């Protein structure tokens, strides 16, 4: 049997989807499933205990639907059908018939453990229980469940509607069937799922990002280069190649013997700090927190960040369209 046939069969068993939490990520995940899963006609119940939070989420989602319509890929009728697939609920019992639960509550282990224990008693033993944690242990989250084989990580990137990557994280007991069903679902709603085969802190995306941040902070702290020059180095050096060239393809082009020689002398010189630098703590102590306070490594006091992010998201979408020809 072809893989596509297997995926189609798996998706036939996932029709009702419950999403728990209407903060930053939950509504975006619901949009992805409703818009790109149109041929599967999902019923999506978006749960939160706060009516005010739901009202705020509805407003943000409507803004997102307007942006999607402006791109011109989906018709107004298609997007209205997608809106109709999403239902906001404040009663957890509304999720009883769910075939998949995606938890998007605050990033605290005890909260997630308590929730999974609670929701497991409500839904069918066959219901997949997914967490959108960005780095907590899937095995630890599933610790108190009766069926840890159905617990899995689905780490969406922000904003979910724009960013294709989803890390599918295997816990110690996560079954192959659960992995297959989730990867099938994500693939068919236009996502790029990658399997994290070991339950390691931070998964993979955040570890790579943290490794880059650590070296950048070190270079600032030791006054090797100013922030603006570091920005230029990343954007117009390594960063410029990544949309059109794979990382290991670059290694292959350099030659494995060459890269081995370079890494042999460079690895010992790289930063190995196990805690953030002191200057970062000093910045935080002064209230210099970034965009939220108007200043971080850059000054945002005179910037319209809402408009700026809209422009950057539009540019990211265009870049994504271009990247597809280099897959």
Secondary structure, DSSP 8 states (H G I E B T S, - for coil): --HHHHHHHHHTT--EEEEE--SSSHHHHHHHHHHHTGGGT-EEEEE-S-HHHHHHHHHHHHHHHHHHHHHTSS-HHHHHHHHHHEEEES-GGGGTT-SEEEE---S-HHHHHHHHHHHHTTS-TT-EEEE--SSS-HHHHTTT-S-GGGEEEEEE-SSTTT--EEEEEE-TT--HHHHHHHHHHHHHTT-EEEEE-S--TTTTHHHHHHHHHHHHHHHHHTTSS-HHHHHHHIIIIIHHHHTTS-HHHHHHHH-HHHHHHHHHHHGGGS---SS--HHHHHHHHTT--BGGGTBSSSB-TT--HHHHHHHHHHHHHHHHHHHGGG-
